[in-house]
Amino acid sequence: MIDENKILFLKQSRIFERATDDVVSGCEHLFVQKVYPEGTVLFEQGDAARMVYLIKQGRVRIARRTPEGKEVTISILGPGDLFGEEVVFTQVTRTAVATCLEPSLICMARANDVFGLFLRHPVLALNVAKYLREQLDDALSVTEDVAYLKVTDRLTRLLDRLAGEHGKRVEDGILLDVRLTRAEMASLIGSTRETVSVRLASLARAGHIRLQGRFIVLLDPAKTA
C-alpha cells in the first residue's frame, strides 16, 4: 500500500529536490516512518552507522561527547533536515549523538539502499552534496563568529539563525519554537552557561527579547515601541 502522505513529504525534502514524481514514488518503500518520544537517543557516539534519517516532524539535537563525558551541542535540526548521511559514502562509526528534543516523526532508510538510489539517480547524490556543502558553510560561519565576535554578538546571531530555522510569528515578534538549555546555547556559540544567562537577561532588559520559560521571543521593535 502506497503512503501518499510519506510520498508528499519525500517530494518536499532536500534529498529529492528536482527528482521526478516517478522517482519519488519508486523510492517510497525504502523509507520507514516511526514516531520517537522526547528524549529518545537515535544513535550514540561510537555506534555502527547503518541508517540515514529525515525529520518529518519534531526536533533533533546533534551533539559530540567529550572524553570527560560532557555533551557539546553541534546543531539543532528540524522538519526537512537530513542527518546520518555520512554512512552512505563510507563505513564509519557515529561521531555524534542524536537525541529527540520533542516527540519526533522520523523517516529512515538503510545506507545501502540510499547508496543504490544515488547510483541510479545521480541528481539525488548532487542534492546531498549541496546539503553537505551548506552545512559546512554554516559550520565555518559559526567558527568565524567564535573567533571574531563578542559573546553578545554571537548570541544575537544564534537567535537570528534559530528564528529563521525554527521561528513562529506571534503578536509581538518571533517565537523560537525550540527548547534549548542555556548550556546548549552556550555550546553552540563557544561560551559558558553562566555568560549566556547574563547576556540573555541583558537583552531582555533592553527590550530585544522576551524570556518565556525555556522559550525565547525575538521582539519586533515596531510592536514594543
C-alpha positions in Angstrom: 0.0 0.0 0.0 1.4 3.4 -1.0 1.6 6.0 1.7 0.6 9.2 -0.1 1.5 11.3 2.9 5.0 9.9 3.0 5.5 10.4 -0.7 4.4 14.1 -0.4 6.9 14.6 2.4 9.7 12.9 0.4 8.9 15.2 -2.6 9.4 18.2 -0.3 12.6 17.0 1.3 16.1 18.2 0.3 17.2 14.8 -0.9 14.5 14.5 -3.5 14.8 18.1 -4.8 14.4 18.1 -8.7 13.5 14.4 -8.7 10.5 13.3 -10.8 7.3 12.0 -9.2 8.1 8.5 -10.6 11.5 8.5 -8.9 10.0 9.5 -5.5 7.2 7.0 -5.8 9.6 4.3 -6.7 11.7 5.0 -3.6 8.9 5.4 -1.1 9.1 1.7 0.1 12.7 2.1 1.2 11.8 4.7 3.9 10.2 3.6 7.2 8.4 6.1 9.4 8.5 6.0 13.1 7.4 8.3 16.0 10.0 8.7 18.8 9.2 10.1 22.2 11.1 13.1 23.6 14.5 12.2 24.9 15.0 9.2 22.6 18.6 8.7 21.6 18.5 7.7 17.9 22.2 6.8 17.9 25.2 7.1 20.2 28.7 8.2 19.5 30.7 5.2 18.5 27.6 3.2 17.3 27.9 1.3 14.0 26.3 3.6 11.3 23.6 1.9 9.2 20.7 4.3 8.7 20.1 7.7 7.1 17.4 9.9 8.7 15.0 12.6 7.5 13.0 14.6 10.0 9.3 14.8 9.2 8.1 16.4 12.5 9.9 17.4 15.6 13.4 18.5 16.6 16.7 16.5 16.9 19.8 17.6 18.7 23.2 16.6 17.3 26.0 16.7 19.9 29.5 15.5 20.5 30.5 13.8 23.7 33.9 14.9 25.2 36.3 12.5 26.8 35.1 13.9 30.2 31.5 12.8 29.3 30.2 16.3 28.5 27.8 16.7 25.5 28.6 19.7 23.3 25.7 20.7 21.0 26.6 21.0 17.4 23.3 21.7 15.8 19.5 21.6 16.2 17.7 20.1 13.3 14.0 20.4 12.4 11.5 19.2 9.8 13.0 18.6 6.4 16.6 18.2 7.7 18.7 15.2 6.8 21.3 13.6 9.2 23.4 10.5 9.4 24.2 10.8 5.7 27.9 10.2 6.2 27.2 6.5 6.3 26.2 6.5 2.7 29.7 7.2 1.4 31.9 5.1 3.8 31.6 2.6 6.6 32.1 4.5 9.8 31.0 4.6 13.4 28.9 7.6 14.6 30.9 10.6 15.7 28.0 12.3 17.4 24.9 11.7 19.5 21.4 12.3 18.0 18.6 12.9 20.6 15.0 13.9 20.0 14.2 17.2 21.8 10.5 16.6 21.4 8.2 13.8 20.0 9.5 13.4 16.5 8.3 11.6 13.3 11.4 10.3 11.5 11.8 8.7 8.1 14.6 6.3 7.9 16.3 4.3 5.2 19.2 1.8 5.2 22.5 3.3 4.0 23.0 0.6 1.3 19.5 1.4 -0.1 20.3 5.1 -0.2 23.6 4.4 -1.9 21.8 2.4 -4.5 19.4 5.4 -5.1 22.4 7.6 -5.7 23.8 5.2 -8.3 20.5 5.0 -10.1 19.6 8.7 -9.8 22.7 11.0 -9.6 20.6 14.0 -9.0 19.9 12.7 -5.5 23.6 12.4 -4.8 24.0 16.0 -6.0 21.3 17.2 -3.7 23.0 15.6 -0.7 26.4 17.0 -1.8 24.8 20.5 -1.9 23.2 20.0 1.5 26.5 18.9 3.0 28.2 22.0 1.5 25.6 24.3 3.1 26.2 22.5 6.4 29.9 23.1 6.1 29.4 26.7 5.2 27.2 27.1 8.3 29.9 25.5 10.5 32.6 27.7 9.1 30.4 30.8 9.7 30.0 29.8 13.4 33.7 29.2 13.7 34.4 32.7 12.4 31.8 34.2 14.8 33.5 32.5 17.7 36.9 33.7 16.6 36.0 37.4 15.9 32.7 38.4 17.6 31.9 39.3 21.2 29.6 36.9 23.1 26.6 39.2 22.8 27.0 39.4 19.1 27.5 35.7 18.8 24.3 35.1 20.9 22.4 37.6 18.8 23.4 35.8 15.6 22.4 32.5 17.1 19.0 33.8 18.0 18.5 35.2 14.5 19.5 31.8 13.0 17.1 29.9 15.2 14.4 32.4 14.3 15.0 31.6 10.6 15.0 27.8 11.2 12.5 27.4 14.0 10.7 30.7 14.3 6.9 31.1 14.6 5.3 34.5 14.2 3.5 35.7 17.4 1.8 39.0 18.1 4.8 40.9 19.3 7.6 39.1 17.4 9.0 35.7 16.6 8.8 32.8 19.0 11.8 30.4 18.8 10.0 27.2 18.7 12.8 25.1 20.1 13.6 24.4 23.7 17.3 24.8 24.4 19.0 24.9 27.8 21.5 27.7 28.5 24.2 25.2 28.4 23.2 24.0 24.9 23.1 27.6 23.6 26.5 28.2 25.1 28.0 25.2 23.3 26.6 26.5 20.0 28.4 29.8 20.4 31.5 28.7 22.2 30.7 30.3 25.6 29.5 29.3 29.0 26.1 28.7 30.5 26.6 31.5 33.1 27.7 34.0 30.4 24.7 33.1 28.2 22.3 33.6 31.1 23.7 37.0 31.8 23.6 38.1 28.2 20.0 36.9 27.7 18.9 38.8 30.8 20.6 41.9 29.4 18.9 41.5 26.0 15.6 41.1 27.8 16.1 44.3 29.9 17.0 46.1 26.7 13.7 45.0 25.1 15.2 42.9 22.4 13.8 39.6 23.6 11.2 38.2 26.0 12.1 35.2 28.1 9.1 32.8 28.2 10.1 29.8 30.3 12.5 27.8 28.2 11.3 29.6 25.1 12.5 33.0 23.7 10.6 35.6 21.7 12.6 38.0 19.5 10.6 41.2 19.9 9.5 43.3 17.0 10.7 46.9 17.7 7.6 48.3 16.0 5.4 46.3 18.4 7.2 47.3 21.5 7.8 51.0 20.8 
